[in-house]
């Protein structure tokens, strides 16, 4: 699942709701789409300087919302 290429087409900043295989959901706001990096973990940097690392293999689906 390529989160980077999808979100770059939406907006400069987005909110993502991510649903994991274990049933948990996580909402991440203010993601800087141009700085997303992907490898084993997708790194989602946000405006306040934090970086969320998501194990892409554990993601069922995600929703992207333009900010």
MODELLER restraints for C-alpha pairs under 7 A, 6 or more apart:
rsr = mdl.restraints
at = mdl.atoms
rsr.add(forms.Gaussian(group=physical.xy_distance, feature=features.Distance(at['CA:1:A'], at['CA:56:A']), mean=6.92, stdev=0.5))
rsr.add(forms.Gaussian(group=physical.xy_distance, feature=features.Distance(at['CA:4:A'], at['CA:33:A']), mean=6.95, stdev=0.5))
rsr.add(forms.Gaussian(group=physical.xy_distance, feature=features.Distance(at['CA:4:A'], at['CA:36:A']), mean=5.81, stdev=0.5))
rsr.add(forms.Gaussian(group=physical.xy_distance, feature=features.Distance(at['CA:4:A'], at['CA:37:A']), mean=7.00, stdev=0.5))
rsr.add(forms.Gaussian(group=physical.xy_distance, feature=features.Distance(at['CA:7:A'], at['CA:33:A']), mean=6.02, stdev=0.5))
rsr.add(forms.Gaussian(group=physical.xy_distance, feature=features.Distance(at['CA:8:A'], at['CA:33:A']), mean=5.36, stdev=0.5))
rsr.add(forms.Gaussian(group=physical.xy_distance, feature=features.Distance(at['CA:8:A'], at['CA:34:A']), mean=6.36, stdev=0.5))
rsr.add(forms.Gaussian(group=physical.xy_distance, feature=features.Distance(at['CA:10:A'], at['CA:66:A']), mean=6.22, stdev=0.5))
rsr.add(forms.Gaussian(group=physical.xy_distance, feature=features.Distance(at['CA:11:A'], at['CA:66:A']), mean=5.76, stdev=0.5))
rsr.add(forms.Gaussian(group=physical.xy_distance, feature=features.Distance(at['CA:12:A'], at['CA:32:A']), mean=6.14, stdev=0.5))
rsr.add(forms.Gaussian(group=physical.xy_distance, feature=features.Distance(at['CA:12:A'], at['CA:33:A']), mean=5.57, stdev=0.5))
rsr.add(forms.Gaussian(group=physical.xy_distance, feature=features.Distance(at['CA:12:A'], at['CA:34:A']), mean=6.82, stdev=0.5))
rsr.add(forms.Gaussian(group=physical.xy_distance, feature=features.Distance(at['CA:13:A'], at['CA:30:A']), mean=5.51, stdev=0.5))
rsr.add(forms.Gaussian(group=physical.xy_distance, feature=features.Distance(at['CA:13:A'], at['CA:31:A']), mean=5.30, stdev=0.5))
rsr.add(forms.Gaussian(group=physical.xy_distance, feature=features.Distance(at['CA:13:A'], at['CA:32:A']), mean=4.94, stdev=0.5))
rsr.add(forms.Gaussian(group=physical.xy_distance, feature=features.Distance(at['CA:13:A'], at['CA:33:A']), mean=5.84, stdev=0.5))
rsr.add(forms.Gaussian(group=physical.xy_distance, feature=features.Distance(at['CA:13:A'], at['CA:66:A']), mean=6.74, stdev=0.5))
rsr.add(forms.Gaussian(group=physical.xy_distance, feature=features.Distance(at['CA:13:A'], at['CA:67:A']), mean=5.73, stdev=0.5))
rsr.add(forms.Gaussian(group=physical.xy_distance, feature=features.Distance(at['CA:14:A'], at['CA:29:A']), mean=6.49, stdev=0.5))
rsr.add(forms.Gaussian(group=physical.xy_distance, feature=features.Distance(at['CA:14:A'], at['CA:30:A']), mean=5.51, stdev=0.5))
rsr.add(forms.Gaussian(group=physical.xy_distance, feature=features.Distance(at['CA:14:A'], at['CA:31:A']), mean=5.21, stdev=0.5))
rsr.add(forms.Gaussian(group=physical.xy_distance, feature=features.Distance(at['CA:14:A'], at['CA:32:A']), mean=6.99, stdev=0.5))
rsr.add(forms.Gaussian(group=physical.xy_distance, feature=features.Distance(at['CA:14:A'], at['CA:64:A']), mean=6.51, stdev=0.5))
rsr.add(forms.Gaussian(group=physical.xy_distance, feature=features.Distance(at['CA:14:A'], at['CA:65:A']), mean=5.53, stdev=0.5))
rsr.add(forms.Gaussian(group=physical.xy_distance, feature=features.Distance(at['CA:14:A'], at['CA:66:A']), mean=4.81, stdev=0.5))
rsr.add(forms.Gaussian(group=physical.xy_distance, feature=features.Distance(at['CA:14:A'], at['CA:67:A']), mean=5.14, stdev=0.5))
rsr.add(forms.Gaussian(group=physical.xy_distance, feature=features.Distance(at['CA:15:A'], at['CA:28:A']), mean=5.58, stdev=0.5))
rsr.add(forms.Gaussian(group=physical.xy_distance, feature=features.Distance(at['CA:15:A'], at['CA:29:A']), mean=4.19, stdev=0.5))
rsr.add(forms.Gaussian(group=physical.xy_distance, feature=features.Distance(at['CA:15:A'], at['CA:30:A']), mean=5.73, stdev=0.5))
rsr.add(forms.Gaussian(group=physical.xy_distance, feature=features.Distance(at['CA:15:A'], at['CA:31:A']), mean=6.17, stdev=0.5))
rsr.add(forms.Gaussian(group=physical.xy_distance, feature=features.Distance(at['CA:15:A'], at['CA:64:A']), mean=5.86, stdev=0.5))
rsr.add(forms.Gaussian(group=physical.xy_distance, feature=features.Distance(at['CA:15:A'], at['CA:65:A']), mean=5.10, stdev=0.5))
rsr.add(forms.Gaussian(group=physical.xy_distance, feature=features.Distance(at['CA:15:A'], at['CA:66:A']), mean=6.62, stdev=0.5))
rsr.add(forms.Gaussian(group=physical.xy_distance, feature=features.Distance(at['CA:15:A'], at['CA:67:A']), mean=6.80, stdev=0.5))
rsr.add(forms.Gaussian(group=physical.xy_distance, feature=features.Distance(at['CA:16:A'], at['CA:27:A']), mean=5.65, stdev=0.5))
rsr.add(forms.Gaussian(group=physical.xy_distance, feature=features.Distance(at['CA:16:A'], at['CA:28:A']), mean=5.30, stdev=0.5))
rsr.add(forms.Gaussian(group=physical.xy_distance, feature=features.Distance(at['CA:16:A'], at['CA:29:A']), mean=6.49, stdev=0.5))
rsr.add(forms.Gaussian(group=physical.xy_distance, feature=features.Distance(at['CA:16:A'], at['CA:62:A']), mean=6.58, stdev=0.5))
rsr.add(forms.Gaussian(group=physical.xy_distance, feature=features.Distance(at['CA:16:A'], at['CA:63:A']), mean=5.52, stdev=0.5))
rsr.add(forms.Gaussian(group=physical.xy_distance, feature=features.Distance(at['CA:16:A'], at['CA:64:A']), mean=4.61, stdev=0.5))
rsr.add(forms.Gaussian(group=physical.xy_distance, feature=features.Distance(at['CA:16:A'], at['CA:65:A']), mean=6.23, stdev=0.5))
rsr.add(forms.Gaussian(group=physical.xy_distance, feature=features.Distance(at['CA:17:A'], at['CA:25:A']), mean=6.78, stdev=0.5))
rsr.add(forms.Gaussian(group=physical.xy_distance, feature=features.Distance(at['CA:17:A'], at['CA:26:A']), mean=5.65, stdev=0.5))
rsr.add(forms.Gaussian(group=physical.xy_distance, feature=features.Distance(at['CA:17:A'], at['CA:27:A']), mean=4.35, stdev=0.5))
rsr.add(forms.Gaussian(group=physical.xy_distance, feature=features.Distance(at['CA:17:A'], at['CA:28:A']), mean=6.47, stdev=0.5))
rsr.add(forms.Gaussian(group=physical.xy_distance, feature=features.Distance(at['CA:17:A'], at['CA:62:A']), mean=5.50, stdev=0.5))
rsr.add(forms.Gaussian(group=physical.xy_distance, feature=features.Distance(at['CA:17:A'], at['CA:63:A']), mean=5.11, stdev=0.5))
rsr.add(forms.Gaussian(group=physical.xy_distance, feature=features.Distance(at['CA:17:A'], at['CA:64:A']), mean=6.66, stdev=0.5))
rsr.add(forms.Gaussian(group=physical.xy_distance, feature=features.Distance(at['CA:18:A'], at['CA:25:A']), mean=5.47, stdev=0.5))
rsr.add(forms.Gaussian(group=physical.xy_distance, feature=features.Distance(at['CA:18:A'], at['CA:26:A']), mean=5.21, stdev=0.5))
rsr.add(forms.Gaussian(group=physical.xy_distance, feature=features.Distance(at['CA:18:A'], at['CA:27:A']), mean=6.34, stdev=0.5))
rsr.add(forms.Gaussian(group=physical.xy_distance, feature=features.Distance(at['CA:18:A'], at['CA:59:A']), mean=6.98, stdev=0.5))
rsr.add(forms.Gaussian(group=physical.xy_distance, feature=features.Distance(at['CA:18:A'], at['CA:61:A']), mean=6.17, stdev=0.5))
rsr.add(forms.Gaussian(group=physical.xy_distance, feature=features.Distance(at['CA:18:A'], at['CA:62:A']), mean=4.35, stdev=0.5))
rsr.add(forms.Gaussian(group=physical.xy_distance, feature=features.Distance(at['CA:18:A'], at['CA:63:A']), mean=6.54, stdev=0.5))
rsr.add(forms.Gaussian(group=physical.xy_distance, feature=features.Distance(at['CA:19:A'], at['CA:25:A']), mean=4.42, stdev=0.5))
rsr.add(forms.Gaussian(group=physical.xy_distance, feature=features.Distance(at['CA:19:A'], at['CA:26:A']), mean=6.64, stdev=0.5))
rsr.add(forms.Gaussian(group=physical.xy_distance, feature=features.Distance(at['CA:19:A'], at['CA:59:A']), mean=5.96, stdev=0.5))
rsr.add(forms.Gaussian(group=physical.xy_distance, feature=features.Distance(at['CA:19:A'], at['CA:60:A']), mean=5.65, stdev=0.5))
rsr.add(forms.Gaussian(group=physical.xy_distance, feature=features.Distance(at['CA:19:A'], at['CA:61:A']), mean=5.41, stdev=0.5))
rsr.add(forms.Gaussian(group=physical.xy_distance, feature=features.Distance(at['CA:19:A'], at['CA:62:A']), mean=6.01, stdev=0.5))
rsr.add(forms.Gaussian(group=physical.xy_distance, feature=features.Distance(at['CA:20:A'], at['CA:58:A']), mean=5.55, stdev=0.5))
rsr.add(forms.Gaussian(group=physical.xy_distance, feature=features.Distance(at['CA:20:A'], at['CA:59:A']), mean=4.40, stdev=0.5))
rsr.add(forms.Gaussian(group=physical.xy_distance, feature=features.Distance(at['CA:20:A'], at['CA:60:A']), mean=5.29, stdev=0.5))
rsr.add(forms.Gaussian(group=physical.xy_distance, feature=features.Distance(at['CA:21:A'], at['CA:58:A']), mean=5.48, stdev=0.5))
rsr.add(forms.Gaussian(group=physical.xy_distance, feature=features.Distance(at['CA:21:A'], at['CA:59:A']), mean=5.83, stdev=0.5))
rsr.add(forms.Gaussian(group=physical.xy_distance, feature=features.Distance(at['CA:21:A'], at['CA:60:A']), mean=5.48, stdev=0.5))
rsr.add(forms.Gaussian(group=physical.xy_distance, feature=features.Distance(at['CA:30:A'], at['CA:46:A']), mean=5.23, stdev=0.5))
rsr.add(forms.Gaussian(group=physical.xy_distance, feature=features.Distance(at['CA:30:A'], at['CA:47:A']), mean=5.70, stdev=0.5))
rsr.add(forms.Gaussian(group=physical.xy_distance, feature=features.Distance(at['CA:31:A'], at['CA:44:A']), mean=6.19, stdev=0.5))
rsr.add(forms.Gaussian(group=physical.xy_distance, feature=features.Distance(at['CA:31:A'], at['CA:45:A']), mean=5.72, stdev=0.5))
rsr.add(forms.Gaussian(group=physical.xy_distance, feature=features.Distance(at['CA:31:A'], at['CA:46:A']), mean=4.34, stdev=0.5))
rsr.add(forms.Gaussian(group=physical.xy_distance, feature=features.Distance(at['CA:31:A'], at['CA:47:A']), mean=6.62, stdev=0.5))
rsr.add(forms.Gaussian(group=physical.xy_distance, feature=features.Distance(at['CA:32:A'], at['CA:45:A']), mean=5.85, stdev=0.5))
rsr.add(forms.Gaussian(group=physical.xy_distance, feature=features.Distance(at['CA:32:A'], at['CA:46:A']), mean=5.51, stdev=0.5))
rsr.add(forms.Gaussian(group=physical.xy_distance, feature=features.Distance(at['CA:32:A'], at['CA:47:A']), mean=6.58, stdev=0.5))
rsr.add(forms.Gaussian(group=physical.xy_distance, feature=features.Distance(at['CA:35:A'], at['CA:45:A']), mean=6.52, stdev=0.5))
rsr.add(forms.Gaussian(group=physical.xy_distance, feature=features.Distance(at['CA:36:A'], at['CA:43:A']), mean=5.72, stdev=0.5))
rsr.add(forms.Gaussian(group=physical.xy_distance, feature=features.Distance(at['CA:36:A'], at['CA:44:A']), mean=5.18, stdev=0.5))
rsr.add(forms.Gaussian(group=physical.xy_distance, feature=features.Distance(at['CA:36:A'], at['CA:45:A']), mean=6.43, stdev=0.5))
rsr.add(forms.Gaussian(group=physical.xy_distance, feature=features.Distance(at['CA:37:A'], at['CA:43:A']), mean=5.28, stdev=0.5))
rsr.add(forms.Gaussian(group=physical.xy_distance, feature=features.Distance(at['CA:40:A'], at['CA:55:A']), mean=6.52, stdev=0.5))
rsr.add(forms.Gaussian(group=physical.xy_distance, feature=features.Distance(at['CA:40:A'], at['CA:56:A']), mean=6.96, stdev=0.5))
rsr.add(forms.Gaussian(group=physical.xy_distance, feature=features.Distance(at['CA:41:A'], at['CA:53:A']), mean=5.71, stdev=0.5))
rsr.add(forms.Gaussian(group=physical.xy_distance, feature=features.Distance(at['CA:41:A'], at['CA:54:A']), mean=5.19, stdev=0.5))
rsr.add(forms.Gaussian(group=physical.xy_distance, feature=features.Distance(at['CA:41:A'], at['CA:55:A']), mean=4.59, stdev=0.5))
rsr.add(forms.Gaussian(group=physical.xy_distance, feature=features.Distance(at['CA:41:A'], at['CA:56:A']), mean=5.98, stdev=0.5))
rsr.add(forms.Gaussian(group=physical.xy_distance, feature=features.Distance(at['CA:42:A'], at['CA:53:A']), mean=5.54, stdev=0.5))
rsr.add(forms.Gaussian(group=physical.xy_distance, feature=features.Distance(at['CA:42:A'], at['CA:54:A']), mean=5.08, stdev=0.5))
rsr.add(forms.Gaussian(group=physical.xy_distance, feature=features.Distance(at['CA:42:A'], at['CA:55:A']), mean=6.47, stdev=0.5))
rsr.add(forms.Gaussian(group=physical.xy_distance, feature=features.Distance(at['CA:42:A'], at['CA:56:A']), mean=6.34, stdev=0.5))
rsr.add(forms.Gaussian(group=physical.xy_distance, feature=features.Distance(at['CA:43:A'], at['CA:51:A']), mean=6.23, stdev=0.5))
rsr.add(forms.Gaussian(group=physical.xy_distance, feature=features.Distance(at['CA:43:A'], at['CA:52:A']), mean=5.55, stdev=0.5))
rsr.add(forms.Gaussian(group=physical.xy_distance, feature=features.Distance(at['CA:43:A'], at['CA:53:A']), mean=4.45, stdev=0.5))
rsr.add(forms.Gaussian(group=physical.xy_distance, feature=features.Distance(at['CA:43:A'], at['CA:54:A']), mean=6.37, stdev=0.5))
rsr.add(forms.Gaussian(group=physical.xy_distance, feature=features.Distance(at['CA:44:A'], at['CA:51:A']), mean=5.40, stdev=0.5))
rsr.add(forms.Gaussian(group=physical.xy_distance, feature=features.Distance(at['CA:44:A'], at['CA:52:A']), mean=4.96, stdev=0.5))
rsr.add(forms.Gaussian(group=physical.xy_distance, feature=features.Distance(at['CA:44:A'], at['CA:53:A']), mean=6.30, stdev=0.5))
rsr.add(forms.Gaussian(group=physical.xy_distance, feature=features.Distance(at['CA:45:A'], at['CA:51:A']), mean=4.19, stdev=0.5))
rsr.add(forms.Gaussian(group=physical.xy_distance, feature=features.Distance(at['CA:45:A'], at['CA:52:A']), mean=6.30, stdev=0.5))
